[in-house]
Amino acid sequence: MQDIKECRRILIVGDSCRGKSTMAGLLSKSLNLKHQDLDDFFWVKKFTIKREKPKQLELVNIFLKENNEWIIEGTTRDMVSLCLKDADVIIHLWFRSLLPQLICITKRSFQRRENFGSYLDLCYTTVLKRYKLGRRNKGRLSVKELIAGYSYKVISLNAWEDIEKFKNDIIEF
């Protein structure tokens, strides 16, 4: 696998509330690469008004055509799948079980003073995605399954200690 310091296209994927944005920010600063959050393509107005899926995908494709160097982070499978082939490395941040993830989502929601409806929606969506429940998730590949074909360029981190060590290594270079 290519040394992270030499990568010019980095895709960071994984579970909600796992540190994708923090990781992307650190890498962006350390490697002097543009950081793009897939949420910016997903939402018209962040966490309130969603874009139609065709428009989301169009915006991702435009971004990929116009930018040769990037750090892209997000969880939306359809948009993530457009970035897999072009990424030099894929960093996968995930939780082994649901409870710690829901606890992190709860803490973050209270820290950000998010409205209760948005918090409940994220918890609900998280459970549906994890267990492939509901009509939008049945038969669809998870992010973990999507990246399986690219295992030669995946860095998978799930323990807090591993994520912290990786972040500290980034800060040091």
C-alpha positions as CSV (number, residue, x, y, z in Angstrom):
1,M,0.0,0.0,0.0
2,Q,1.1,3.5,-0.8
3,D,2.5,5.6,2.0
4,I,-0.2,8.0,3.2
5,K,2.2,11.0,2.9
6,E,2.4,10.3,-0.9
7,C,-1.4,9.9,-1.4
8,R,-3.1,12.7,-3.3
9,R,-6.7,11.2,-3.3
10,I,-7.8,10.0,0.1
11,L,-11.3,8.7,0.8
12,I,-12.5,8.5,4.4
13,V,-15.6,6.4,5.0
14,G,-17.4,4.8,7.8
15,D,-19.9,5.0,10.6
16,S,-21.6,8.2,11.7
17,C,-19.8,9.9,14.6
18,R,-16.6,7.9,14.2
19,G,-14.2,10.8,13.4
20,K,-14.2,11.1,9.6
21,S,-14.4,14.9,9.6
22,T,-11.7,15.2,12.3
23,M,-9.4,12.8,10.4
24,A,-10.0,14.6,7.1
25,G,-9.2,17.9,8.7
26,L,-5.9,16.6,10.1
27,L,-4.9,15.0,6.8
28,S,-6.0,18.1,4.8
29,K,-3.8,20.3,7.0
30,S,-0.8,17.9,7.0
31,L,-0.9,17.1,3.3
32,N,-2.2,20.4,2.0
33,L,-5.1,18.8,0.2
34,K,-8.7,20.1,-0.3
35,H,-11.2,18.5,2.1
36,Q,-14.6,17.8,0.7
37,D,-17.4,16.5,2.9
38,L,-20.0,14.4,1.0
39,D,-22.7,16.0,3.2
40,D,-22.1,19.2,1.2
41,F,-23.5,17.3,-1.8
42,F,-26.2,15.5,0.1
43,W,-27.8,18.6,1.7
44,V,-29.1,21.8,0.1
45,K,-29.3,23.2,3.6
46,K,-27.2,21.1,6.1
47,F,-29.2,18.6,8.1
48,T,-32.6,20.1,7.0
49,I,-33.2,20.0,3.2
50,K,-31.9,17.0,1.2
51,R,-30.9,17.2,-2.5
52,E,-32.4,14.8,-4.9
53,K,-30.1,11.8,-5.5
54,P,-29.4,12.4,-9.2
55,K,-28.2,16.0,-8.3
56,Q,-26.0,14.6,-5.4
57,L,-24.3,12.2,-7.8
58,E,-23.9,14.8,-10.5
59,L,-22.1,17.1,-8.0
60,V,-19.8,14.4,-6.9
61,N,-18.9,13.5,-10.5
62,I,-18.2,17.2,-11.3
63,F,-16.0,17.5,-8.2
64,L,-14.0,14.4,-9.2
65,K,-13.6,15.7,-12.8
66,E,-12.4,19.1,-11.6
67,N,-10.1,18.0,-8.8
68,N,-7.1,15.7,-9.1
69,E,-6.1,16.0,-5.5
70,W,-8.6,15.6,-2.6
71,I,-9.7,14.2,0.7
72,I,-13.3,13.2,0.5
73,E,-15.2,12.0,3.6
74,G,-18.7,10.7,4.1
75,T,-21.1,7.8,4.6
76,T,-23.5,8.0,1.8
77,R,-23.0,4.8,-0.1
78,D,-24.0,6.0,-3.6
79,M,-21.7,8.9,-3.5
80,V,-18.9,6.9,-1.8
81,S,-19.1,4.3,-4.6
82,L,-18.2,7.0,-7.2
83,C,-15.0,7.8,-5.4
84,L,-13.6,4.3,-4.7
85,K,-11.8,3.7,-8.0
86,D,-10.0,7.0,-8.0
87,A,-8.9,7.0,-4.4
88,D,-5.2,6.2,-3.7
89,V,-6.2,5.0,-0.2
90,I,-9.4,4.4,1.6
91,I,-9.6,4.9,5.4
92,H,-12.4,3.0,6.9
93,L,-13.5,4.2,10.4
94,W,-16.1,1.9,12.1
95,F,-17.7,0.7,15.3
96,R,-17.7,-3.0,16.2
97,S,-21.1,-2.7,17.8
98,L,-24.1,-0.4,17.8
99,L,-24.2,0.8,21.4
100,P,-20.9,2.8,21.5
101,Q,-21.9,4.4,18.2
102,L,-25.3,5.5,19.6
103,I,-23.6,6.8,22.7
104,C,-21.3,8.9,20.5
105,I,-24.2,10.2,18.5
106,T,-26.0,11.2,21.7
107,K,-23.0,13.0,23.1
108,R,-22.3,14.9,19.8
109,S,-26.0,15.9,19.5
110,F,-26.0,17.4,23.0
111,Q,-22.7,19.2,22.4
112,R,-24.0,20.7,19.2
113,R,-27.4,21.4,20.7
114,E,-29.0,19.7,17.7
115,N,-32.8,19.5,17.7
116,F,-34.3,16.3,19.1
117,G,-35.9,15.3,15.8
118,S,-32.6,15.4,13.9
119,Y,-31.0,13.3,16.7
120,L,-33.7,10.7,16.6
121,D,-33.6,10.5,12.8
122,L,-29.8,9.9,12.8
123,C,-30.2,7.2,15.5
124,Y,-33.0,5.5,13.6
125,T,-31.1,5.7,10.3
126,T,-28.0,4.3,11.9
127,V,-29.9,1.3,13.2
128,L,-31.6,0.7,9.9
129,K,-28.3,0.9,8.0
130,R,-26.4,-1.4,10.4
131,Y,-29.0,-4.2,10.2
132,K,-30.1,-3.5,6.6
133,L,-33.6,-2.8,7.6
134,G,-36.2,-0.8,5.8
135,R,-36.9,-0.5,2.1
136,R,-33.9,1.8,1.4
137,N,-31.4,-0.7,2.9
138,K,-32.6,-4.2,2.0
139,G,-30.3,-5.8,-0.5
140,R,-27.9,-2.8,-0.6
141,L,-24.3,-3.2,0.2
142,S,-22.9,-1.7,3.3
143,V,-19.9,0.6,3.1
144,K,-17.8,-2.3,4.5
145,E,-19.1,-4.5,1.6
146,L,-18.5,-1.7,-1.0
147,I,-14.9,-1.3,-0.1
148,A,-14.2,-5.1,0.1
149,G,-13.1,-5.1,-3.5
150,Y,-10.5,-2.5,-2.8
151,S,-8.9,-4.2,0.2
152,Y,-5.4,-3.6,-1.2
153,K,-5.8,0.1,-0.5
154,V,-8.0,0.1,2.7
155,I,-6.8,1.1,6.1
156,S,-9.4,-0.2,8.5
157,L,-9.5,1.4,12.0
158,N,-12.1,0.5,14.6
159,A,-10.5,0.8,18.0
160,W,-10.2,4.3,19.5
161,E,-6.5,3.6,20.3
162,D,-5.8,2.7,16.6
163,I,-7.6,5.9,15.4
164,E,-5.7,8.1,17.9
165,K,-2.4,6.5,17.0
166,F,-3.1,7.1,13.3
167,K,-4.1,10.7,14.0
168,N,-1.0,11.3,16.1
169,D,1.2,9.8,13.3
170,I,-0.4,12.3,10.9
171,I,0.3,15.2,13.2
172,E,3.9,14.2,13.5
173,F,4.6,14.4,9.8
